[in-house]
Amino acid sequence: MEFRKNSLREKIRRGETALGTALYSFSPALIELAGYTGLDFCRIDNEHAWRQDESGEMMIRGGLLAGICPLMRVDRDNPYLVRKALEAGAGGVIVPHVHDQRDAEAIVQAAKFPPFGKRGYGGLCLSGQWGVNGGTEWMEWSNAETLVIPMVEDVSTIPHIDAILATEGVDAVLFGPADFSISAGVPLQTGHEKVMSGLRKTVEAADKYGKFVIWPGAGFPQWETIHKAKELGVKAIELGHDVTILRAVWAKTIQALKAGVGT
């Protein structure tokens, strides 16, 4: 098997907007569906959803099968989860609540093999093709192609945003509007100017250092905030989560039926 280019990175390099989603249900069928419908990336949530077992690897395997870039979000302060996610085949790893350059550098150290980081070698994994191609070529590919994505979720992070995005080995940041809004004193008002100002500064820093920003779609549909994020220069946008999409469709369908629509 060949070691492929990271499809999300390549789309951004072409100057295109990448569209994705997030999955909390850990259904391999759903990540396959997301890929077959044409989405570019999927955030597999292992921060708020609890899945530290083989189900994460099955999700990643489904994403690779369907041609979508699987990004695994892990808990912070556990560098071994970063390595495990990449060994399982994730196209990138997302780490929440990164506050400064030191935090960003710690993620890079955990994600990259020497001389760029301190990741331990273990080629007997899905990413290393179970040792068949788990040698130095795989290590070089992993260093070059897997994405390191810190999260910007706190007002206190903004003074450090240039330093975070200037960090060698950091490829992008995921801007977390919900937690950012809470830290800004406007809880869950994700379209508030205080949040948009933080996003604007993050995008400016990303553009300066040749990186990109991911905007998570917390609800579905939130067309106004999605369009606003795109206008601000966000290059990767999530179109809702599996749970929020189903919740919205079911709720609206029930409301329509109760109102007599379609009878």
C-alpha positions as CSV (number, residue, x, y, z in Angstrom):
1,M,0.0,0.0,0.0
2,E,1.1,3.5,-0.8
3,F,1.3,6.3,1.8
4,R,-1.2,8.8,0.6
5,K,-1.1,12.6,0.8
6,N,-3.4,14.0,3.5
7,S,-6.6,14.9,1.6
8,L,-7.6,17.7,3.9
9,R,-4.2,19.4,3.7
10,E,-4.2,19.1,-0.1
11,K,-7.7,20.6,-0.4
12,I,-6.6,23.6,1.7
13,R,-3.4,23.9,-0.3
14,R,-5.5,24.2,-3.5
15,G,-7.3,27.2,-2.0
16,E,-10.6,25.4,-1.6
17,T,-13.0,25.5,1.4
18,A,-13.1,22.1,3.1
19,L,-16.4,20.9,4.5
20,G,-16.8,18.4,7.3
21,T,-18.8,17.2,10.2
22,A,-18.4,15.8,13.7
23,L,-19.5,12.4,15.1
24,Y,-20.3,11.6,18.7
25,S,-22.1,8.3,18.2
26,F,-19.0,6.4,17.1
27,S,-20.9,4.7,14.2
28,P,-18.5,3.5,11.5
29,A,-21.5,3.5,9.1
30,L,-22.0,7.3,9.7
31,I,-18.4,8.3,8.9
32,E,-18.5,6.1,5.8
33,L,-21.8,7.9,4.8
34,A,-20.1,11.3,5.4
35,G,-17.3,10.3,3.1
36,Y,-19.5,8.9,0.4
37,T,-21.7,12.1,0.4
38,G,-18.6,14.1,-0.4
39,L,-17.5,15.7,2.9
40,D,-13.8,16.3,3.3
41,F,-13.1,15.6,7.0
42,C,-14.8,14.3,10.1
43,R,-14.0,15.1,13.7
44,I,-14.4,12.0,15.8
45,D,-15.1,13.3,19.3
46,N,-13.2,11.5,22.0
47,E,-13.2,14.4,24.4
48,H,-16.8,14.6,25.5
49,A,-17.8,11.2,24.1
50,W,-16.0,8.4,26.0
51,R,-14.5,5.8,23.7
52,Q,-11.0,4.6,24.6
53,D,-11.4,1.2,23.0
54,E,-11.4,-0.4,19.6
55,S,-14.4,1.6,18.4
56,G,-12.2,4.6,17.7
57,E,-10.0,2.5,15.4
58,M,-13.1,1.2,13.7
59,M,-14.3,4.8,13.1
60,I,-10.9,5.7,11.6
61,R,-10.9,2.6,9.4
62,G,-14.4,3.5,8.1
63,G,-13.2,7.0,7.3
64,L,-10.2,5.8,5.4
65,L,-12.4,3.4,3.5
66,A,-14.8,6.2,2.4
67,G,-12.0,8.6,1.5
68,I,-12.7,11.2,4.2
69,C,-10.0,12.6,6.5
70,P,-10.6,11.3,10.0
71,L,-9.6,13.7,12.7
72,M,-9.5,12.4,16.3
73,R,-10.2,14.8,19.2
74,V,-8.6,13.6,22.4
75,D,-8.4,14.8,26.0
76,R,-5.6,17.2,26.7
77,D,-2.7,16.5,29.1
78,N,-2.3,12.9,27.9
79,P,0.3,12.8,25.2
80,Y,0.0,9.1,24.8
81,L,-3.6,9.5,23.4
82,V,-2.0,11.6,20.6
83,R,0.3,8.8,19.6
84,K,-2.4,6.2,19.9
85,A,-4.8,8.2,17.7
86,L,-2.1,8.5,15.0
87,E,-1.1,4.9,15.2
88,A,-4.8,4.0,14.7
89,G,-4.7,5.8,11.4
90,A,-6.1,9.3,12.2
91,G,-5.3,11.9,9.6
92,G,-4.8,14.4,12.4
93,V,-5.2,14.9,16.1
94,I,-7.2,17.7,17.8
95,V,-6.3,18.7,21.4
96,P,-8.6,21.0,23.4
97,H,-7.9,24.1,25.5
98,V,-4.5,25.0,24.3
99,H,-3.4,28.2,26.0
100,D,0.0,29.1,24.7
101,Q,3.0,28.1,22.6
102,R,4.3,25.7,25.3
103,D,1.0,23.8,25.1
104,A,1.2,23.7,21.3
105,E,4.8,22.5,21.3
106,A,3.9,19.7,23.7
107,I,1.4,18.4,21.2
108,V,3.9,18.5,18.4
109,Q,6.4,16.6,20.5
110,A,3.8,13.9,21.2
111,A,2.8,13.7,17.5
112,K,6.1,13.7,15.7
113,F,8.9,11.2,15.5
114,P,12.5,12.5,16.2
115,P,14.1,14.8,15.3
116,F,10.9,16.9,15.2
117,G,9.3,15.3,18.3
118,K,9.5,12.6,20.9
119,R,6.9,10.1,19.7
120,G,7.8,6.5,20.4
121,Y,8.1,4.0,17.6
122,G,5.5,1.3,17.1
123,G,4.9,0.2,13.5
124,L,2.6,-2.7,14.4
125,C,-0.6,-0.6,13.9
126,L,-3.1,0.3,11.2
127,S,-1.2,3.4,10.2
128,G,2.0,1.4,9.9
129,Q,0.1,-1.2,7.9
130,W,0.8,-3.7,10.8
131,G,4.5,-3.6,10.3
132,V,4.4,-4.4,6.6
133,N,5.4,-0.8,5.8
134,G,6.1,0.4,9.3
135,G,9.7,1.6,8.8
136,T,11.5,4.9,8.2
137,E,9.3,5.7,5.2
138,W,6.2,5.5,7.4
139,M,7.8,7.6,10.1
140,E,8.7,10.3,7.5
141,W,5.2,10.2,6.0
142,S,3.6,10.5,9.4
143,N,5.8,13.5,10.3
144,A,4.9,15.2,7.0
145,E,1.2,14.3,6.5
146,T,-0.6,13.9,9.8
147,L,-2.1,17.1,11.1
148,V,-1.5,18.7,14.5
149,I,-4.5,20.8,15.5
150,P,-4.7,22.7,18.8
151,M,-8.0,24.2,19.9
152,V,-8.5,27.9,20.7
153,E,-11.3,28.0,23.3
154,D,-10.4,30.7,25.8
155,V,-10.2,34.5,25.7
156,S,-6.8,34.2,27.5
157,T,-5.4,32.3,24.5
158,I,-5.8,35.2,22.0
159,P,-2.7,37.1,23.2
160,H,-0.7,33.9,22.4
161,I,-2.4,33.1,19.1
162,D,0.5,34.3,16.9
163,A,3.0,32.2,18.9
164,I,0.7,29.1,18.7
165,L,0.3,29.4,15.0
166,A,4.0,30.1,14.4
167,T,4.9,26.9,16.2
168,E,6.6,24.5,13.8
169,G,4.6,21.4,13.4
170,V,1.2,23.0,14.1
171,D,-0.9,22.8,10.9
172,A,-4.2,24.4,11.9
173,V,-6.4,25.4,14.9
174,L,-9.9,24.4,15.7
175,F,-11.8,27.5,17.1
176,G,-14.2,26.5,19.8
177,P,-17.0,29.1,19.9
178,A,-19.0,27.5,22.8
179,D,-16.2,27.5,25.4
180,F,-14.8,30.7,24.0
181,S,-18.2,32.4,24.5
182,I,-18.3,31.2,28.1
183,S,-14.8,32.6,28.8
184,A,-15.9,35.9,27.1
185,G,-18.9,36.3,29.5
186,V,-21.5,35.7,26.8
187,P,-22.3,32.0,27.4
188,L,-23.3,30.0,24.3
189,Q,-23.8,33.2,22.2
190,T,-21.5,31.8,19.5
191,G,-22.3,34.5,17.0
192,H,-21.6,37.3,19.5
193,E,-19.1,40.0,18.4
194,K,-16.8,39.0,21.3
195,V,-16.6,35.5,19.8
196,M,-16.3,36.8,16.2
197,S,-13.5,39.1,17.2
198,G,-11.6,36.2,18.7
199,L,-12.2,34.2,15.5
200,R,-11.1,37.1,13.3
201,K,-7.8,37.5,15.2
202,T,-7.3,33.7,15.0
203,V,-7.8,33.7,11.2
204,E,-5.5,36.7,10.7
205,A,-2.7,34.8,12.6
206,A,-3.4,31.6,10.7
207,D,-3.1,33.4,7.3
208,K,0.1,35.1,8.5
209,Y,1.8,31.7,9.1
210,G,0.3,29.7,6.3
211,K,-2.0,27.7,8.5
212,F,-5.8,27.3,8.5
213,V,-8.8,27.5,10.9
214,I,-11.6,25.0,11.4
215,W,-15.0,26.3,12.5
216,P,-17.1,23.6,14.3
217,G,-20.8,23.5,13.5
218,A,-22.4,23.2,16.9
219,G,-25.9,23.3,15.6
220,F,-27.7,22.5,12.4
221,P,-28.4,24.5,10.4
222,Q,-26.6,27.7,11.5
223,W,-26.3,29.3,8.1
224,E,-25.7,32.8,9.4
225,T,-22.7,32.0,11.5
226,I,-21.4,29.5,8.9
227,H,-21.5,32.2,6.2
228,K,-19.9,34.8,8.6
229,A,-17.1,32.4,9.4
230,K,-16.5,31.8,5.7
231,E,-16.4,35.6,5.1
232,L,-13.8,35.9,7.8
233,G,-11.6,33.5,6.0
234,V,-12.2,30.2,7.7
235,K,-11.0,27.5,5.4
236,A,-12.6,24.4,7.0
237,I,-16.2,24.3,8.2
238,E,-18.1,21.6,10.0
239,L,-21.7,21.3,8.9
240,G,-23.2,20.2,12.3
241,H,-22.8,17.0,14.3
242,D,-24.6,13.7,13.8
243,V,-26.6,14.3,17.0
244,T,-27.6,17.9,16.3
245,I,-28.5,17.1,12.7
246,L,-30.8,14.2,13.7
247,R,-32.3,16.2,16.6
248,A,-33.1,19.1,14.2
249,V,-34.6,16.9,11.6
250,W,-36.7,14.9,14.0
251,A,-37.9,17.9,16.0
252,K,-38.9,19.8,12.8
253,T,-40.6,16.8,11.3
254,I,-42.6,16.2,14.5
255,Q,-43.6,19.9,14.7
256,A,-44.7,19.9,11.1
257,L,-46.8,16.7,11.6
258,K,-48.5,18.2,14.7
259,A,-49.3,21.3,12.7
260,G,-51.0,19.3,10.1
261,V,-48.4,19.9,7.3
262,G,-48.7,17.2,4.6
263,T,-52.1,16.0,5.6
